Structure formats: C-alpha cells, structure tokens
Amino acid sequence: MIRGVIGFTFLALTFPLVGCGGSFDIYSPGQIHRTVQSRGAGIYVVYYEWPYVEDRFGKNRATAVPEYLQEKGLIPPECMQGVTVIRGGEAEGGKGWAEFRCK
C-alpha cells in the first residue's frame, strides 16, 4: 500500500514536468537554441523578452534584434555576415518575436 502511494506521488509530481520540454527542447530538429527556430528556406525566428531587448538595445527592432542575437550567441552558424530582421512583433506578457535571415 505504501509503495503504491509513493509511486503515485512520484508520478503525480514528475508527470507535469515531462510536458515542459516540448518544442523548446534544445535538441529538437530545426532548432538552433530553445529560442531560435529554423523556418526553412534560410528564415529563422527568435523569441525573447521585448522589454529587455528594448531597454538594452533600443526600440528599433531592425538593429536591436541582431545585437541581442550577437550578445547571447544565438546567431546561426550559417549567418557569418550577420542577420537581417524581416519582421517582428510583440505578444502578451512582454514577449517579442522576430523573423530574420542571414545577410
């Protein structure tokens, strides 16, 4: 009986954590890092905290996002000449995103 309760408690505590990895797993196909994903055809998307990027690098997404990627070491290896932001936006809770490609 006690072994069953311990087993159930273990599963109840660890099972919700299994779903947390999901699409942000660093080893998932198409992902350079948990916050940078390849969209194919040389297009990438990065997810970040917009207030941090804005405060540190300014409001101009076209220059702020490449600087953020550089500082965090998130530029894909294919983009040796840097990146160009294609488009981006903000979401609820201070989140931000930007699509970019290699220069």
Secondary structure, DSSP 4 states (H G I P E B T S, - for coil): -HHHHHHHHHHHHHHHHHTTTGGG-TTSTTEEETTEEEEETTEEEEEEEHHHHHHHH-S-HHHHHHHHHHHHT-S-TT-TT-EEEEEEEE-GGGEEEEEEEE-
